[in-house]
Amino acid sequence: MKKDIHPAYHAITVKMTDGTTFETKSTWGKEGDTLQLDIDPKSHPAWTGGGHKLIDSGGQLSKFSKRFQNFGLN
């Protein structure tokens, strides 16, 4: 391996959106820095599954439902 081409790997603190923290190793920042997260698995709808609604006002979903309403998949 080549010398002096790899970034420094050191301990940092990660602060979640709810204020909890944990320590990990990273190449981000400097030794002892704190990484403040704006989005994390505790708050983002992609992980929590909350807040997502399918809104369709006469668009593709309505066309699909109308087209296959008598298909008999009850």
C-alpha positions as CSV (number, residue, x, y, z in Angstrom):
1,M,0.0,0.0,0.0
2,K,1.1,3.5,-0.6
3,K,2.1,5.6,2.4
4,D,0.3,8.8,3.4
5,I,-2.7,8.5,1.0
6,H,-5.3,7.3,3.4
7,P,-7.4,9.7,5.4
8,A,-7.1,9.8,9.2
9,Y,-9.5,7.4,10.9
10,H,-10.5,8.7,14.4
11,A,-13.2,8.8,17.0
12,I,-16.1,11.3,16.6
13,T,-19.5,11.8,18.3
14,V,-22.7,11.6,16.3
15,K,-25.7,13.6,17.7
16,M,-29.1,12.3,16.5
17,T,-32.1,14.6,16.0
18,D,-33.6,13.6,19.3
19,G,-30.4,14.7,21.2
20,T,-29.0,11.2,21.8
21,T,-25.4,10.7,21.0
22,F,-23.0,7.8,20.2
23,E,-19.4,7.5,19.4
24,T,-18.0,5.9,16.3
25,K,-14.9,6.0,14.1
26,S,-14.9,8.0,10.9
27,T,-12.8,9.9,8.5
28,W,-15.1,13.0,8.9
29,G,-13.8,16.0,10.8
30,K,-11.1,15.8,13.5
31,E,-10.7,13.7,16.6
32,G,-13.4,14.5,19.1
33,D,-15.6,16.5,16.7
34,T,-19.4,16.2,16.9
35,L,-21.5,15.4,13.8
36,Q,-25.0,16.9,14.1
37,L,-27.5,15.0,12.0
38,D,-30.5,16.8,10.4
39,I,-32.2,13.5,9.4
40,D,-31.8,10.1,10.9
41,P,-33.6,6.7,11.1
42,K,-35.6,7.8,14.1
43,S,-37.2,10.8,12.4
44,H,-37.2,10.2,8.6
45,P,-40.5,8.8,7.1
46,A,-38.5,6.4,4.9
47,W,-37.6,4.5,8.1
48,T,-40.5,5.3,10.4
49,G,-43.2,4.7,7.8
50,G,-45.2,7.6,9.1
51,G,-46.7,10.6,7.4
52,H,-46.9,9.2,3.9
53,K,-50.2,9.4,2.1
54,L,-51.1,8.6,-1.5
55,I,-52.8,11.7,-2.9
56,D,-54.3,11.4,-6.4
57,S,-56.9,13.8,-7.6
58,G,-58.2,12.2,-10.8
59,G,-54.7,11.1,-11.9
60,Q,-53.1,7.7,-12.7
61,L,-54.5,5.9,-9.6
62,S,-58.1,6.9,-10.4
63,K,-57.6,5.8,-14.0
64,F,-56.3,2.4,-12.8
65,S,-59.0,1.9,-10.2
66,K,-61.7,2.8,-12.8
67,R,-60.2,0.5,-15.4
68,F,-60.0,-2.5,-13.1
69,Q,-63.0,-2.0,-10.9
70,N,-64.8,-5.1,-12.3
71,F,-61.8,-7.4,-12.3
72,G,-63.1,-9.3,-9.3
73,L,-60.2,-9.4,-6.9
74,N,-62.3,-8.9,-3.7
